[in-house]
């Protein structure tokens, strides 16, 4: 009888332990848990590596910022327990990974000024605002974001990608979103440490993938009301964007004279198997496309200003800034 009694006691304790464990979420980062205590979210007020699910499951807003006197957080494990979270700010921290796949109610995400090199928001269909600017601070200039994929975010309205490096080549907005109030703000810095850097040839171009490329290129609705702010970079719209840039620097190709007033010529076109030249304005609109350019391109009908010429070869692509006066 004693053996059976002790067996029942042990089984009961195991069930109790499992039940208690099932009611908590692990918070391994002590600074993260301390912030939850300071916010009055972690009700036990003790740093013990866990928080009650009942404490966090109804939290809708979480602001984790160095400027809120929060110590640096490097691990946000436990965020998955905030199942009703709608607004998350986690900036000026030291996080290298951010998993928001379980935060299905998320509408606002500011994860700027961290060490992120990638971000998956494919499960966050309600997302309206995203700020991923100034990431990859400590991981070297060749590990920054190459793509911002918002193809699963039809509710997106505002995107900030400021102070990024030149590896960003593509922003995918092919998500059925025809919101005329879209706001897109990005600033990219070229890699000036590259010995081949030349401001004339290293003009960065970002491809924005959209549902209706023709309407976007022709500055038609809803794209004509989009607010796009771009610094140190041009952009173009496309239905299909190839990730990356095959050749950003093609030294033996030249457009001249530059600035140009009437006829624009291309040097060494035959040697590089150039097949066409596309000219964009700084809003990404296609101004002209030329396949017969051997005798020059007449730009006299263009307004004065700065344009981007995309030179397409059989296996190479380069972008050149041209000034028309």
Long-range contacts (C-beta under 8 A, 24 or more apart in sequence): 23-52, 23-53, 23-54, 24-50, 24-51, 24-52, 24-53, 25-50, 25-51, 25-52, 25-53, 25-56, 25-78, 25-80, 25-81, 26-50, 26-77, 26-78, 27-51, 27-77, 27-78, 28-75, 28-77, 28-78, 29-73, 29-74, 29-75, 29-76, 29-77, 29-78, 31-70, 31-71, 31-72, 31-73, 31-74, 32-64, 32-73, 32-75, 32-76, 32-78, 34-70, 34-71, 35-64, 35-70, 35-71, 35-73, 38-70, 51-78, 51-81, 53-81, 56-81, 56-82, 57-81, 57-82, 57-83, 57-84, 58-84, 59-84, 59-85, 60-84, 60-85, 60-86, 60-87, 60-105, 61-85, 61-86, 61-87, 62-87, 62-88, 62-89, 62-90, 63-87, 63-89, 64-88, 64-89, 64-90, 64-91, 64-93, 65-89, 65-90, 65-91, 65-92, 65-93, 66-91, 66-92, 66-93, 67-92, 79-103, 90-114, 91-131, 96-139, 100-124, 107-155, 111-135, 112-160, 112-162, 113-137, 115-139, 116-145, 117-143, 117-144, 117-145, 118-145, 119-145, 121-149, 121-150, 121-152, 121-153, 122-149, 122-151, 122-152, 123-152, 124-152, 124-153, 125-152, 125-153, 125-154, 125-155, 126-155, 127-153, 127-155, 127-156, 128-155, 128-156, 128-157, 128-158, 129-156, 129-157, 129-158, 130-156, 130-158, 130-159, 130-160, 131-159, 131-160, 132-160, 132-161, 133-160, 133-161, 133-162, 133-163, 133-164, 133-187, 134-162, 134-163, 134-164, 135-164, 136-165, 141-165, 141-167, 141-191, 141-193, 142-167, 144-168, 146-170, 146-243, 146-244, 147-171, 147-172, 147-243, 148-172, 150-175, 151-175, 151-209, 153-177, 156-182, 157-181, 157-182, 157-183, 158-182, 158-183, 158-184, 159-183, 159-184, 159-185, 159-186, 160-185, 160-186, 161-185, 161-186, 161-187, 162-186, 162-187, 162-231, 163-187, 163-189, 164-188, 164-189, 165-189, 165-191, 166-190, 166-191, 166-202, 166-204, 166-248, 168-206, 169-206, 169-207, 169-241, 169-243, 169-244, 169-245, 170-206, 170-207, 170-208, 170-209, 170-241, 170-242, 170-243, 171-206, 171-207, 171-208, 171-209, 172-209, 172-241, 173-208, 173-209, 173-210, 174-209, 174-210, 174-211, 174-239, 175-211, 176-211, 177-211, 178-211, 178-222, 179-222, 180-221, 180-222, 180-225, 180-226, 181-225, 181-227, 182-222, 182-226, 182-227, 183-226, 183-227, 183-228, 184-208, 184-226, 184-227, 184-228, 184-229, 185-228, 185-229, 185-230, 186-229, 186-230, 186-231, 186-233, 187-230, 187-231, 187-232, 187-233, 188-231, 188-232, 188-233, 189-232, 190-232, 196-249, 196-251, 197-249, 198-249, 198-251, 200-258, 200-320, 200-321, 201-248, 201-249, 201-250, 201-251, 201-318, 201-319, 201-320, 202-248, 202-249, 203-233, 203-234, 203-308, 203-319, 203-320, 203-321, 204-232, 204-233, 204-234, 204-248, 204-319, 205-233, 205-234, 205-235, 205-236, 205-245, 205-308, 205-310, 205-319, 206-230, 206-233, 206-234, 206-235, 206-236, 207-235, 207-236, 207-237, 207-238, 207-241, 207-242, 208-235, 208-236, 208-237, 208-238, 208-241, 208-284, 209-237, 209-238, 209-239, 209-240, 209-241, 210-237, 210-238, 210-239, 211-239, 212-239, 213-237, 213-238, 213-239, 216-284, 217-284, 217-285, 217-286, 218-285, 218-286, 219-283, 219-285, 228-283, 228-284, 230-282, 234-280, 234-282, 234-284, 234-308, 234-319, 234-321, 235-283, 235-284, 236-280, 236-284, 236-286, 236-308, 236-310, 237-284, 245-317, 245-319, 246-315, 246-316, 246-317, 247-316, 247-317, 247-318, 248-318, 248-319, 249-318, 250-311, 250-316, 250-318, 253-311, 253-318, 253-320, 255-309, 255-320, 255-322, 258-322, 258-323, 259-322, 259-323, 259-324, 259-325, 260-299, 260-322, 260-323, 260-324, 260-325, 261-299, 261-300, 261-324, 261-325, 262-298, 262-299, 262-300, 263-296, 263-297, 263-298, 263-299, 264-296, 264-297, 264-298, 264-299, 264-322, 265-296, 265-297, 266-293, 266-297, 266-311, 269-293, 269-294, 272-311, 272-313, 272-316, 273-313, 273-314, 273-315, 274-311, 274-312, 274-313, 275-312, 275-313, 275-314, 276-312, 277-309, 277-310, 277-311, 277-312, 278-309, 278-310, 278-312, 279-307, 279-308, 279-309, 279-310, 279-322, 280-307, 280-308, 280-309, 280-310, 281-305, 281-307, 281-308, 282-306, 282-307, 282-308, 299-324
